[in-house]
Amino acid sequence: MEGKVEMLAKPDDTLKQFANFLTWVGELRQTGQNLWLVPISAGKWSLREILTHMMHWDKNSLEMMVPLMTEGAQLFFVDIEKHNQEAAVWAQSYQTLDALIDDVIEARQQLLELLDEEYDHTTTFTIDNEDYTYQKFVHVFIHHDEHHRKQIEAFLVQEKVTQD
């Protein structure tokens, strides 16, 4: 997985930062099978749902957003609540953490490959009537990754403390 980060043709820190997610997700394979279905806190999603949610956004970017990011394009994010509900339902189809992680990694790799082909610093477009560049778009999802990474890591630390 580390090799994939280095395989990016364009030396861009933003894409490398986005690719670092691959290593972290791969490390989640060490999470106990008993933990991946446990909500991270009361009323919250489990690791299975969070990872599927993240993958669902990657697939949306891959299929619906990045291909249309051309100069002057006017794009719109999907209905966030509906999109997140779809991801939660989709999560139920995963029976093993390894299968989910394989699919999460594959989706991110495909998105990174497309971004690596299309990404430049000059193309401007709008999303929901707000000005964007490729860099700004990717940073939205870097922050999204970091938000969920912190949630998951805090949960895993708490579970380890509880089990010790």
Salt bridges, closest charged atoms under 4 A:
ASP12 OD2 - HIS121 NE2 3.00
ASP58 OD2 - ARG108 NE 2.59
GLU86 OE1 - HIS56 NE2 3.22
ASP98 OD1 - ARG29 NH1 3.23
ASP102 OD1 - ARG29 NH2 2.52
GLU113 OE2 - LYS4 NZ 3.23
GLU130 OE2 - LYS136 NZ 2.63
ASP145 OD2 - ARG108 NH1 2.81
GLU153 OE2 - ARG149 NE 3.10
ASP164 OD2 - LYS160 NZ 3.45
